[in-house]
Amino acid sequence: MRFAILLCAACVLLVQPADICTTLAADESDQIAGDPLQPEFEGRTVAQWHQMIARIDPNAEQAPATLQMLQRIMLADSLPQVVRRDAALTLGRIGLPAKDAVPLLAKLLESSDLETKIWAARSLALFRKVAAPASPQLVQMLMDAEIDQLYRQIPLESLGMIGATHPDVIPALASLLRELAAHGDDYTSQFKANVIEAVGLVGPDAESLVPLMVRMQRSRTQQEAENVRLKLAEVPGRLKSSGAFAIHSLTEALLADKAAAVQDAAAISLGQIGDAAMPMLTQLAEHSSAEIRWRVARSLGEPETSDSLANPLLAKLLQDGNQLVRISAAESSQLRIEKNAQSLDIAIDLLGSDERQIRIRAQRLLVQAQSRLTQPHRQRLLRLAAEPSLSRAQRRVVSELLEKLESN
């Protein structure tokens, strides 16, 4: 969950193989080390500076003592881009103690050199909210239609983490969402997915952007690539109660999307939105499809829904005629503050399921809940282990459970 955002040479948010940047950096380092005519800067060769930067531990107590040196290297036009870039990224990793570098990086974003813009934006992403003063320049790079989309999206992670800390950020994301709703075909699916991901990084302060995401979803629906639909399903839940405007569009995704991953994400988002989504979840719990009901049951394990509303619905789903619904409800019940004791009985029943995955999930639940297993529960497990009607596979899962309970 939560999104793995990769900081690579071309982008921050783009999902690319993780070793691309490492390979590029290694190639550039080899070129520096192998150059016999290296220029000097402040009495050291480029290779020496490169090695010195590589040895800096951003988390060490001594790291702040290197700030002035790193800033000079970052600003030195006479040095190769790779050395300047590494200095900038090290400043970003040092973080708050290096905050004086933020206005310098903002100025570098105004450079006409694209490579400089790229590593300056990457460095600012590492500063997180500390990079807020650079928001106008980050927005300018994001909105620059002259720059390829591959590079335009680099500032998105920074802007998402800065969020409402700077007044330029949310209006910029709003403008971009309107553009995507109206002219989505002009943008790559990865660019669109990363814009939506940036909204998720903003968090609950992005409430005003939710209607724009809904408009984007409804204007395109299944025309969008799955990665875009997935983000549209995931992000409202990450905004918690601020994502409530998306309840109906999330329901549409749960009921109609062709991708199971999108349906899963939509259901989880409904649970994360919390009590505002409970009337809809209550309706969906009556759906004729078990595929919908078990997703509803799983969503009720999210802590944002209150026990007083979620537990009665879970109690009903624990009695569902479908085993997948019952085990999902039992698992969610064990995640609640007020746990339904009946969920342990349901899990014991499901140890005898013909479905292997159901048996495994039931066993895992009972191991995790062993501190709540009473003596009658344990006696029932012993009787089940001796039940002659069990298949070999069913008996094995019960025996393994008893061994685990005994060893713990």
N, C-alpha and C positions, 0 to 999 in steps of 0.2 A: 502497500500500500502502500501509503503513503507513497510517490513516483520517484524512481531513480532518475535524477537529472544528471546528465553527463556533461562535464566541462571538457570539451574537446577543442582542437585548434580551429575548427570552423564554426562551432556553435556551443551554446550552453545547454539548451533544452533538447536539441535533436537527439534521437535515439540512434546511435551509431556504435559499431564495435568498439569496445573500450580501449583496445590496444592501438588504435589509430594514432592518438596523440602521443603515446609513448614511443611509437615507431618514428614519428616525425621528429620528435625532440631528440631521439637518439641519433638520427641521421644528421641533424643540424649540429649536434655536439661533436660528432665524428669529424664533420667538416671543419669546425673550429679548431679541434685538437690537431688536425692534420695540416693546418695552414702554417707554413714556415715564416710567412711575412705578416704575422698578426700585428695589428695596430695596438698601441698601448694607450691606456686611459688611467690617469692618476698613478702612473708608475707600475701598473700591472698589465699583462697581456690579456687579451680577450679570454683565452683559455683559463687563465688564473682567476679572473672574475667569475667565469662560468662555474668553476669548481667551488669557489668560495660561496657563491649563492646556494649551490646544491647542498652545502654542508650546514646551512642555517636551519635550525629547528625553530619553526614559528611559535611553538609552545614553550620554549625555554625562557627562563628568566632573563637571559642575556639578549633575547631577540630585539627588544626595543632599542638597544644600543646600536643596532645596524640600520635604523630607519633612515637617517640622513644619507648614508652611503647608498642604500637601495633606491632612494628617490633620485639621487644624482645619476645613478646608472640608468634608471628608467627614462630619464629625460635626455640622456646623451645621444644626440643624433649620430655621432661618430661610431657608435657601437652597433653590432649586428642586432637585428630584430629579436633573435632568439634570446640574447642576453638581457635586453631591455624587458622582454616579455616575462622572463623568469623572475626578474627583480620585481615587476609589477604583481605577479601572482604571489610571490612571497609576502609582499606587503599586504595583499588581500588575506592571506592565511594568518598573518599576525593579527589582523582585525582591528578592534577598537584602539589599541595603542598606536596604530598607524593611520588614524583617521585624518591626519593632516595631508595624506596622499590623495584623499578623495577629490578635492578641487583640482589637483594636478591631473588626475585621471579624467575628470570631466573636461578639462581643456584638451586633453589628448583625443577625446571623442570628437572634437571639432576638426581634427586633422583631415587632410584630403587623402591620406594614405589609409587604405582599407585595412591592411594588416595591423596597423597601429590601433585603429578603432576596435578591431576584434579582440586583441589582448587587453586593451583598456577596459572593454565591457566585461570580459571574463574576470578580470581582477575585481571590478566593482561588485560582481555577483558574490564573490567570496566575502565582501564586507557586509552583506545582508542589509539590514536597516540602516547601518552606519553610512551607506552610500546614498542616503536620501538627498543630500544637496546636489548630486549629479543627475537627479531625475529629469530635468529639462533636456539635457544632452542625450540621455538614454531614450527618452521619448522621441527626440528628433531622429535618432538612428533607426528606431523601430518604424517610424512613419515615412522614412525616406524611400520613395518609390524608385529612385535611381539605383538603389542597392538591391542585389539579388535577395530573394526571400530567405535563402539559406543563411544569410548574414543578418538580415533585418531582425530575425527572431532572437538573436543572441541576447539583447537586453531584457528579454521577457522574464527571465528568472529574477534578475535584480529588481525589476519593477514590481513583480508579484510579491517579493519579500518586503519591499519598501511599503507597498500598499498605501493605506490612508495616511501614512506618516508624511507624505508629500502631496499637496493638492493637485498636482498634475497627473498623477498616476491613474486614478479611477476614471476621470474623463477620457484619458487616452485609450484605455481598454474599452470603454463604452463606445467610442468612435470606431474602434477596430471591429468590435462585435457587430455593429450596424453594417459596416462594410462587408463583413463575412456573410451576413444574412442576405444582403442584397446582391453581392457579386461573388459568391462562394467559389464559383468555377474558376475564378482568376487566381486562386490560391491553392497551394499544395495541401494535402490532408495533414501533413506533419505540422505545417505552419498553423493551421486551424486548431489542431489538437493542443499545440503549445500555448496558443492564446487562451484557450479554455483552462489549461493547467495553471496559467498565471493567475487567473481569477481564483482558482482554488488556493493558491499560495496567499492571496490577499486575506482569505478567511472571512469571518462573519461581516467584516466591514464592506464586503462586496455585494451586499444585499441588493443594491440598486442595479447591479449587473445581471441578476437572475432573470428578469423579464426579457432581457436582450438575448440571453442564451436560449431561453424557451422559444423566442421568435426565430432564432437561427435553426433550432431543431425542427420546428414545425414548417419552416420554409423549404426544408430539404429532405427530411426524414430519411428513407432508405437510400436516397441518392448519395448520402455521405458515406465515406469509407468507415469501416468498423472502428478504427482507432479514434475517429472524431466522435462517433456515436457513443463510444465507451466513455470518453471524457465528459460528454454532455450528461451521461448517467451518473458518473462518479462525483463530479465536482459539487453539485447542489448539497449532497450529504456532508461534504467537508465544510460547508458553510453553516452546518447545524441548523438551528431554527431560522436563520436568515435565508435558508434555501427553500422556505415553505411555498413560495410562488411556483416552484417547479413540481409540486405534488402531482398535478394532473398529467404533465408531460412525462414524468417518471412512470406514472401508471401506464401510460400509453406504451412506453418503451418496455415495461415489464410484460405487458400483454401481447405486444405485436412484433417486437424486434426479432429478427431472424437469428441473431447471434446469442447464444446462451450466456456469454460473458457480459453482454450488455444487459440482459435480463437480470443476471445476478447483481450487477452493480446498481441497477435501478432499485431493486428491492432493498439492498443494503442502505442506499441513500434515503429511502423512505424511513427506515428505522433510525438513521442518524439525524434526520430532521426532527424527530421526536414526537411529542404529543400532538402537534398540529397534524401529523400524518396518520394518527391512530384511527380516525373515522374511515379513511380510505383503506387502511390495512385490515380493519374489521370487515369491510365489504369484501375485500380480496380473499379473506380467509374462508369465504363461502363459495369460492369459485369452483366450477366443476372439474377443473384440471388440477391434478395433484402437483404438477410442475409449478403452478402458481402458489399453491398452498404451502408446499415445503419451503419455498423462498420467503413467503410471509413469515413462517415459523422461524426461519433463520434470522430474519431482520429484527425480530423481537428480542434478540440477544444484545442488541445495541443499547448502551447505557442511557442514551438520551431519552428513551421512552420510560415513563415513570412506572414503577411496579404496580400502582393502583390501576393503571389502564392496560398494561401489557400482560400481567399475570392471569386475569380472567380469560383473555384470548388464548394464552398458552395452555391453560387448563382444558379449554375446548379442543385445541389442536392435538393435545396429548391423547385424545380419544378418537382421533381421525382413523378412518379405515385403511389408510395407506401407511406402510411401515416407514417410508422415507419422511413423510410428514411427521410421524410420531418421534422418530429419532432426532429430527431437526428441532422439534419443540422441546424435547428432553434436554438437548444440548443448550438451547437458549435459556431454558429455565435455570440451569445450573450456573449461568452467567449473571443471573439477577441477584440483587441484594437479598430479596425475599425469595428463597428457592422453593419450588414446588416439590414436596417430598415424593409425590406420586411419580415424578420423572425417574427416580431410581428404580421403582417397580417396573416402569415401562422399559427401561434399559435392560433389566434382568430378563423380561419377556423376550426382548429382541435378540438376546444371545442365541436363541433358538431359530432365528430367521434363516430362510434358505438362501438369502443374499449375503455373500461374503462381506461386502463393504458395510452392510448394516451391522453384522456381527462385530466387525472390527471397531466401528464407531461406538457401539454399545459397550464393548470391553474398555475402550479408552475412557469413556465417560465415567465408568464405575471405578477405574483406577484413580482418576483425578478426584473423584468424590469419595474416596475410601474413608476419609475422616467422618463422613456423615452416614456411612453404612451402619445400620443397627444390627444387633444380634439376630433378629428375625430375617433381615436381608441376607446375612451370611449363612444362616441355616437353609434358607431357600436356595442359595447357590450350591450348597452341598447336596441338596436333594436333586437339583437340576443335573449336577455332574453324574449322578447315579441313574438318571432317567434312561431306560433302555431304548426308548424310541428315538433318541438323538442320533444323528449321523456321526460318522467319525470326525468330520470337520467341525460340526457343532460342539461335540464333546471336547475337542481340542481347545477351542476358544474359551470354554468354561474352565477347563483345567489350567490353562495358561493364566487366566484371571485369578484363580485361587492361589496359584504359585506367587503371582505378583503381590497379592494382598498379604500373603504369609511372609514374604521377604521384606515387606515394608512395615 
